[in-house]
Amino acid sequence: MLDSYQSLVTLRRKIFKEVAKLGYEGGDYKRVDEIPYLLFKGQPTYRDSIFLERAIAGERIRLALGLSRRSPDEHAPISKGIEEAAIDEKYYEPPLINIIDFACNACPTESYHVTDVCEGCLANPCANVCPKNAIRIHNGKSHIDQDLCIKCGRCKDVCPYNAIVHRERPCAKACGVGAIESDENGKAKINYDKCVSCGQCLVNCPFGAIADKSQIFQVIQAIKSGTPVYALLAPAFMGQFGPKVNLKTISSAVKQLGFQDAVEVSIGADLCTIEEAHDFLDNVPSKLKFMGTSCCPSWSIMVKKEFPDYKENISMSLTPMVLTARLVKKQHPESKIVFIGPCASKKLEASRKSVRSDVDFVLTFEELMGMFEAKEIDFNKLDQQELKNETSADGRGFAVAGGVAQAVVNAIKTIAPEREVKTASAQGLANCKKMISDATKGKYDGYLLEGMACPFGCVSGAGTIASPTKGKAMVGASQKEATIKSSVDSKYKNELPKLD
């Protein structure tokens, strides 16, 4: 929805920019209370009431600071707790994904409706196919009894005039694990027992009522502390910041924000590929009937939550983010690491006890853009500073659907040429869920399964800026520029045993 929800993208970016400016400028942080009045003056911009716009902006600002939402009944300024959040370390209280209830439109839940396009045809195919007799003809038009309707959609499929529409709450439609429910007022609420923090709900809500917590404020505190801070860029970064920010200029861009340097996470993708290739060869089919890839945290969490008997079927390989972070911290022990990528759920992955010492902070591309805008970085005046690390075309391909599985297959062809590997991949959690369900029934015995929570892969993650089509094309271009093609040729591969 990045292309069609531009007003919401603009609002999010303005808030990230203001929070970043607050962090860089320092001083009395309580002036954060003024930001909603700077953003919204005079007449309302997006809603009927300017007071409602300011109230919603206030909650989004708190979340962007890493603070928790205030209760609607709580009398407290936006700045409440900001002193505790102004630290150069991770500051996080769950939950990550939040619904601002007074911004929610209480959209209707799933239903089928007959529109005015209905011609009241003699055949009445909609009524004939309804298994529950929920359709009646009244005044020559079809009507659906919502109490009887089971939402099978057969009526919609057979209507010759396309007069029947299927309505769904957008956030619930985008959620592939059924985590969006309704509260007592009909507004959306998140079932956190089901949620895997993919973030697709927040980019698909047309009212901008859903937001995740950010670490922009704390990252800037770390940069200002004088500690070397490295920016680890996920493979999907290509094309996210426009044509001027590329492999030769991204280092210059992040250094102007105060980072020590930029590192491609594709080097960790190469190491992950090698580990997963060996993992597959060692375990399938001798110990496991199939194996799933490990790099998408929302996919792996979904499997562990909904198919706990098959959690061991997800590769035990560390993700590219963690492998790259460990490599950089081995070279620069006193540094801090900021993973910058397209994904909300990486923020939770970095909060795990086993990962916290490796990855200090996580930002999305959208949040990084807020920092660029706060510092008024001119992308037309960036120095040419080629990234020093060497990465493979296969490692960069992790950003697009099918890329992870292909990289592992290519590695296996080198490691064990006689071994044939069958693969299956799914994009979007609903499709991922179906794929793993089929696998448990024997459909994918001997397969390598690639699961991606977001459609098209990481290039359409919740924290991206560019359209998935553009992102995919730019990733493809970066693969052609790679000095090596296969992950097994990575110059860092001998570091693997030392990174455990």
C-alpha distance (Angstrom), angle and dihedral (degrees) to the residues before:
residue distance angle dihedral
M1 . . .
L2 3.80 . .
D3 3.80 93.7 .
S4 3.81 98.1 44.8
Y5 3.83 99.9 39.5
Q6 3.80 96.6 56.9
S7 3.81 95.2 140.1
L8 3.80 90.4 58.8
V9 3.80 92.0 44.9
T10 3.81 88.5 52.6
L11 3.80 91.9 50.3
R12 3.81 93.3 49.4
R13 3.78 91.6 48.4
K14 3.81 92.9 49.2
I15 3.79 90.0 54.4
F16 3.81 93.5 47.4
K17 3.79 88.6 49.3
E18 3.81 93.5 51.3
V19 3.80 92.9 46.8
A20 3.81 90.2 49.2
K21 3.82 90.9 49.3
L22 3.79 89.2 50.9
G23 3.78 90.3 52.8
Y24 3.80 95.8 46.7
E25 3.82 95.7 44.1
G26 3.81 95.8 46.4
G27 3.80 119.0 -177.4
D28 3.78 120.9 109.7
Y29 3.80 104.2 2.7
K30 3.79 91.4 -166.6
R31 3.79 87.5 83.3
V32 3.82 84.0 82.2
D33 3.80 84.5 89.5
E34 3.80 88.1 71.3
I35 3.82 96.4 56.5
P36 3.86 97.6 87.7
Y37 3.83 88.2 54.6
L38 3.80 90.8 50.5
L39 3.81 91.4 50.1
F40 3.80 96.9 44.8
K41 3.79 120.9 38.8
G42 3.78 130.2 163.3
Q43 3.78 112.0 -19.0
P44 3.83 122.6 25.1
T45 3.80 115.5 -94.9
Y46 3.79 104.8 -159.2
R47 3.82 108.1 5.7
D48 3.79 139.1 40.9
S49 3.80 94.7 -101.1
I50 3.79 128.7 46.6
F51 3.80 88.3 -155.4
L52 3.80 90.5 58.6
E53 3.82 90.3 47.6
R54 3.79 90.5 53.3
A55 3.79 92.7 46.6
I56 3.81 92.3 51.4
A57 3.81 91.2 45.0
G58 3.79 88.3 52.6
E59 3.79 92.1 57.7
R60 3.80 92.3 45.0
I61 3.82 89.0 51.5
R62 3.81 91.1 52.4
L63 3.80 90.8 50.9
A64 3.82 90.4 47.7
L65 3.81 87.8 53.9
G66 3.80 89.4 52.7
L67 3.80 91.3 -109.6
S68 3.79 125.2 133.9
R69 3.78 123.4 -105.5
R70 3.77 118.0 -94.3
S71 3.78 120.3 -120.3
P72 3.83 111.3 -105.5
D73 3.82 86.9 -122.0
E74 3.80 93.8 50.4
H75 3.80 118.9 105.6
A76 3.80 101.7 -148.0
P77 3.80 137.2 124.3
I78 3.81 122.5 -111.8
S79 3.79 87.3 -110.0
K80 3.81 94.4 62.4
G81 3.82 106.5 130.8
I82 3.81 95.6 4.5
E83 3.82 93.1 127.0
E84 3.81 90.2 60.8
A85 3.82 90.4 48.4
A86 3.81 94.7 50.9
I87 3.81 94.4 88.4
D88 3.79 134.4 119.9
E89 3.80 92.2 -123.1
K90 3.79 135.0 73.6
Y91 3.79 111.4 -70.2
Y92 3.77 113.8 -169.3
E93 3.79 139.7 149.1
P94 3.81 117.9 179.5
P95 2.94 140.5 -82.7
L96 3.79 103.5 67.4
I97 3.82 97.6 -170.6
N98 3.81 114.7 52.6
I99 3.80 136.0 -174.5
I100 3.80 115.9 -145.5
D101 3.79 95.8 -144.9
F102 3.81 97.9 -158.2
A103 3.82 88.9 53.6
C104 3.82 92.0 52.9
N105 3.81 114.9 101.9
A106 3.82 93.2 -151.4
C107 3.80 88.8 -123.8
P108 3.82 115.5 -157.8
T109 3.77 115.0 -92.2
E110 3.81 121.8 -122.0
S111 3.81 115.0 -45.7
Y112 3.81 144.2 139.6
H113 3.80 121.0 -124.2
V114 3.80 135.7 -174.3
T115 3.81 111.3 -129.7
D116 3.81 131.4 -154.5
V117 3.80 88.2 -92.9
C118 3.82 88.0 80.7
E119 3.82 110.8 117.8
G120 3.80 96.1 -166.4
C121 3.79 90.4 -123.7
L122 3.79 121.4 -160.2
A123 3.80 94.7 -121.8
N124 3.82 94.2 58.4
P125 3.83 92.5 -161.1
C126 3.81 91.6 171.6
A127 3.81 91.9 60.3
N128 3.80 92.9 41.7
V129 3.82 94.7 57.2
C130 3.80 97.4 41.7
P131 3.83 107.4 112.4
K132 3.82 93.1 -158.2
N133 3.82 101.7 42.6
A134 3.78 88.4 -118.0
I135 3.83 94.3 145.0
R136 3.78 122.1 81.2
I137 3.80 130.8 176.3
H138 3.80 112.6 -123.8
N139 3.81 123.8 175.4
G140 3.78 88.9 -13.1
K141 3.79 94.8 -54.3
S142 3.80 132.9 99.6
H143 3.80 119.2 -111.7
I144 3.81 128.7 -171.4
D145 3.80 120.2 -139.6
Q146 3.80 101.4 -140.6
D147 3.81 92.0 -159.5
L148 3.81 90.6 61.1
C149 3.81 99.5 35.0
I150 3.83 114.8 106.1
K151 3.82 92.9 -169.9
C152 3.79 95.2 -119.4
G153 3.82 92.0 144.7
R154 3.81 96.2 -138.2
C155 3.81 92.0 126.8
K156 3.79 91.5 54.7
D157 3.81 91.5 49.5
V158 3.81 95.0 54.3
C159 3.81 101.5 39.1
P160 3.83 106.2 115.8
Y161 3.82 91.7 -155.3
N162 3.82 98.7 46.5
A163 3.78 85.8 -122.7
I164 3.80 96.5 144.9
V165 3.80 119.7 79.0
H166 3.77 130.9 -162.7
R167 3.80 112.8 -137.6
E168 3.79 122.1 -162.1
R169 3.76 134.1 170.8
P170 3.84 101.3 -106.5
C171 3.81 96.3 -135.5
A172 3.81 91.5 48.9
K173 3.80 91.4 47.0
A174 3.80 90.3 53.3
C175 3.80 92.9 49.1
G176 3.79 109.9 90.2
V177 3.81 95.3 -169.6
G178 3.81 100.8 51.8
A179 3.80 94.1 -114.2
I180 3.82 96.1 140.1
E181 3.79 112.4 91.1
S182 3.82 135.6 158.3
D183 3.78 130.0 -101.9
E184 3.80 126.1 -142.2
N185 3.82 89.9 -81.0
G186 3.79 95.0 51.4
K187 3.80 93.1 -105.7
A188 3.78 122.8 134.0
K189 3.78 119.8 -92.7
I190 3.79 130.9 177.2
N191 3.78 123.1 -120.3
Y192 3.80 98.0 -144.8
D193 3.79 91.8 -166.7
K194 3.82 86.5 68.7
C195 3.82 101.3 30.1
V196 3.82 117.0 104.6
S197 3.83 94.8 -175.9
C198 3.80 96.9 -118.1
G199 3.81 88.7 147.2
Q200 3.79 96.4 -138.9
C201 3.82 90.3 126.4
L202 3.79 92.6 58.9
V203 3.82 94.6 53.7
N204 3.81 92.6 43.8
C205 3.81 98.4 50.5
P206 3.84 105.6 104.2
F207 3.81 90.8 -158.0
G208 3.80 97.4 53.3
A209 3.78 90.9 -123.7
I210 3.81 96.2 139.4
A211 3.80 126.5 69.5
D212 3.79 139.1 160.1
K213 3.78 127.9 -135.6
S214 3.78 118.2 -96.8
Q215 3.80 134.9 -149.4
I216 3.83 97.0 -155.1
F217 3.80 92.3 113.4
Q218 3.82 94.1 51.6
V219 3.82 93.9 43.8
I220 3.80 89.9 56.2
Q221 3.81 90.4 48.9
A222 3.83 88.0 54.1
I223 3.81 91.6 49.2
K224 3.81 90.8 49.7
S225 3.82 91.8 49.0
G226 3.80 91.0 71.6
T227 3.80 94.8 -117.3
P228 3.83 112.1 135.7
V229 3.81 105.6 -103.7
Y230 3.80 119.6 -165.6
A231 3.80 124.3 -156.0
L232 3.81 111.6 -140.0
L233 3.80 108.1 -160.7
A234 3.79 120.0 -153.1
P235 3.84 115.6 -131.5
A236 3.82 90.2 -106.7
F237 3.82 92.9 67.3
M238 3.80 92.2 94.7
G239 3.82 110.4 109.7
Q240 3.80 94.7 3.7
F241 3.81 95.4 111.7
G242 3.79 99.7 36.3
P243 3.81 132.5 -90.3
K244 3.82 95.1 -61.0
V245 3.83 93.7 62.7
N246 3.78 106.7 69.9
L247 3.80 142.0 129.4
K248 3.79 91.1 -63.0
T249 3.82 98.6 46.2
I250 3.81 107.7 30.6
S251 3.81 91.8 86.6
S252 3.80 90.8 55.4
A253 3.80 90.7 47.6
V254 3.81 96.9 52.9
K255 3.81 93.1 41.9
Q256 3.80 87.9 60.6
L257 3.81 87.1 58.9
G258 3.80 89.7 55.5
F259 3.80 100.9 -97.0
Q260 3.78 117.9 140.6
D261 3.80 92.4 -131.9
A262 3.80 145.2 -43.1
V263 3.80 125.8 -99.9
E264 3.80 127.4 -169.6
V265 3.79 113.3 -122.2
S266 3.79 85.9 -150.2
I267 3.81 86.9 87.5
G268 3.80 87.1 63.5
A269 3.80 89.0 45.4
D270 3.80 87.9 58.7
L271 3.81 90.9 51.9
C272 3.80 90.9 45.3
T273 3.82 89.5 51.6
I274 3.79 92.0 53.9
E275 3.81 92.2 47.2
E276 3.81 92.9 48.0
A277 3.79 91.5 47.4
H278 3.81 90.9 55.3
D279 3.80 90.7 41.2
F280 3.80 90.1 55.4
L281 3.79 94.6 45.0
D282 3.82 92.1 48.6
N283 3.80 97.6 46.1
V284 3.82 112.5 26.2
P285 2.96 118.6 110.5
S286 3.82 98.9 -12.9
K287 3.83 95.3 65.5
L288 3.79 105.3 4.7
K289 3.79 129.6 38.0
F290 3.80 90.8 -144.0
M291 3.81 139.3 -6.1
G292 3.79 131.4 -137.9
T293 3.80 125.7 -150.9
S294 3.80 118.7 -105.8
C295 3.80 108.2 -149.1
C296 3.85 100.3 89.4
P297 3.83 107.3 70.9
S298 3.81 95.1 -165.2
W299 3.81 90.8 54.6
S300 3.80 94.0 47.6
I301 3.83 92.9 44.8
M302 3.81 90.2 49.7
V303 3.81 90.8 53.8
K304 3.80 92.0 47.9
K305 3.82 92.4 47.9
E306 3.79 100.2 42.8
F307 3.82 101.9 26.1
P308 3.83 102.8 31.9
D309 3.81 92.8 160.9
Y310 3.81 87.9 64.2
K311 3.81 100.6 44.4
E312 3.81 89.6 110.5
N313 3.80 88.3 60.6
I314 3.81 90.2 72.1
S315 3.80 109.6 89.7
M316 3.79 114.4 -99.1
S317 3.80 90.3 -140.7
L318 3.78 116.3 126.0
T319 3.79 113.9 -112.1
P320 3.83 122.6 -103.7
M321 3.81 89.8 -107.2
V322 3.80 93.1 57.0
L323 3.80 95.8 41.0
T324 3.80 92.2 51.1
A325 3.79 92.1 45.9
R326 3.81 91.4 51.7
L327 3.77 90.9 49.3
V328 3.82 92.8 51.1
K329 3.81 93.2 44.8
K330 3.78 90.0 50.3
Q331 3.81 88.4 56.1
H332 3.83 94.3 38.9
P333 3.83 108.4 26.3
E334 3.81 95.6 176.6
S335 3.78 94.9 51.3
K336 3.79 131.6 103.3
I337 3.78 122.3 -131.3
V338 3.79 127.6 -139.7
F339 3.80 116.0 -171.8
I340 3.80 110.0 -152.8
G341 3.76 116.6 -165.4
P342 3.78 149.6 124.8
C343 3.78 97.7 -87.0
A344 3.80 136.7 95.1
S345 3.79 94.7 -168.2
K346 3.81 91.8 60.3
K347 3.81 85.2 73.8
L348 3.78 88.7 64.3
E349 3.80 93.4 42.7
A350 3.80 89.2 55.2
S351 3.82 89.6 52.0
R352 3.81 94.1 60.7
K353 3.79 113.8 112.2
S354 3.81 91.2 -120.8
V355 3.81 92.2 53.9
R356 3.82 105.4 33.8
S357 3.80 93.7 89.1
D358 3.81 91.1 52.4
V359 3.81 103.3 43.8
D360 3.79 116.2 38.0
F361 3.80 100.0 -179.0
V362 3.80 141.6 5.5
L363 3.80 126.3 -149.9
T364 3.78 130.8 177.4
F365 3.80 123.5 -131.2
E366 3.81 88.1 -107.9
E367 3.80 90.9 55.3
L368 3.80 92.0 47.7
M369 3.79 88.7 52.4
G370 3.80 87.9 55.4
M371 3.80 88.1 56.8
F372 3.82 91.5 48.6
E373 3.80 90.1 52.2
A374 3.80 93.3 45.5
K375 3.82 89.8 55.4
E376 3.82 91.3 40.7
I377 3.79 92.7 -127.8
D378 3.80 111.0 -170.3
F379 3.80 106.7 -141.4
N380 3.81 89.7 -163.2
K381 3.81 90.9 65.5
L382 3.79 102.2 50.3
D383 3.79 120.3 133.9
Q384 3.79 120.5 -121.0
Q385 3.82 104.9 -109.7
E386 3.78 111.6 159.0
L387 3.80 112.8 -144.1
K388 3.81 108.2 -103.5
N389 3.80 98.3 -143.4
E390 3.79 121.2 88.0
T391 3.76 118.3 -136.5
S392 3.78 135.4 172.8
A393 3.75 131.3 -111.5
D394 3.80 88.5 -119.2
G395 3.80 91.3 53.8
R396 3.80 91.6 53.0
G397 3.79 88.9 49.1
F398 3.82 90.8 69.5
A399 3.81 86.8 89.0
V400 3.81 95.0 71.5
A401 3.79 131.6 59.2
G402 3.78 111.4 -89.8
G403 3.79 92.7 19.6
V404 3.80 97.5 103.5
A405 3.80 94.7 50.4
Q406 3.80 91.3 45.4
A407 3.80 91.8 51.4
V408 3.82 91.3 51.6
V409 3.81 91.9 46.6
N410 3.80 90.6 50.8
A411 3.80 90.2 50.2
I412 3.81 92.6 49.6
K413 3.81 90.0 51.1
T414 3.80 87.4 61.0
I415 3.82 98.3 38.8
A416 3.82 96.8 42.2
P417 3.83 109.3 10.3
E418 3.79 92.4 179.2
R419 3.82 92.6 59.5
E420 3.79 118.3 96.0
V421 3.81 115.0 -153.5
K422 3.77 124.6 -160.9
T423 3.79 117.6 -158.3
A424 3.78 139.2 -166.9
S425 3.78 127.0 -174.7
A426 3.79 136.7 -168.1
Q427 3.79 132.9 -166.8
G428 3.79 122.6 -155.6
L429 3.79 121.4 30.3
A430 3.80 95.5 -99.9
N431 3.80 89.5 57.9
C432 3.81 91.0 42.1
K433 3.79 89.3 53.4
K434 3.80 91.3 51.9
M435 3.79 91.6 47.9
I436 3.81 94.3 52.3
S437 3.80 90.5 43.6
D438 3.81 89.9 54.1
A439 3.80 89.4 46.7
T440 3.80 91.9 55.9
K441 3.81 87.6 55.6
G442 3.80 92.8 55.2
K443 3.80 100.9 -100.0
Y444 3.80 93.7 122.3
D445 3.78 103.7 35.8
G446 3.81 108.7 158.2
Y447 3.82 92.9 14.1
L448 3.77 134.2 129.3
L449 3.82 106.7 -133.7
E450 3.80 121.8 -155.2
G451 3.79 115.7 -159.8
M452 3.81 122.7 -168.7
A453 3.82 118.6 -179.6
C454 3.81 93.1 -155.7
P455 3.82 126.9 63.3
F456 3.83 110.7 -103.2
G457 3.81 88.8 11.9
C458 3.80 128.9 -95.2
V459 3.81 92.2 -19.7
S460 3.81 88.0 77.3
G461 3.79 98.4 42.5
A462 3.79 120.1 141.3
G463 3.81 92.3 -101.2
T464 3.79 98.9 51.0
I465 3.79 126.7 114.1
A466 3.81 106.1 -167.3
S467 3.79 123.6 67.4
P468 3.81 114.8 -93.8
T469 3.80 90.6 -115.1
K470 3.79 92.6 54.6
G471 3.78 92.1 41.8
K472 3.79 92.4 52.2
A473 3.81 91.6 49.0
M474 3.79 92.5 50.5
V475 3.80 92.3 47.6
G476 3.81 87.7 52.1
A477 3.79 90.1 52.3
S478 3.82 91.0 50.6
Q479 3.80 90.1 51.6
K480 3.80 89.6 57.2
E481 3.81 89.2 53.1
A482 3.81 93.2 53.1
T483 3.80 114.3 117.0
I484 3.81 92.0 -142.0
K485 3.79 129.2 35.5
S486 3.80 107.8 -155.6
S487 3.81 128.3 52.3
V488 3.80 91.4 -132.8
D489 3.81 88.4 69.4
S490 3.82 92.6 59.3
K491 3.80 112.5 132.9
Y492 3.80 88.0 -140.5
K493 3.81 96.3 58.6
N494 3.81 92.9 101.0
E495 3.79 88.7 60.2
L496 3.82 92.2 67.5
P497 3.82 99.5 90.7
K498 3.83 90.5 46.2
L499 3.83 92.4 52.9
D500 3.82 95.4 60.2
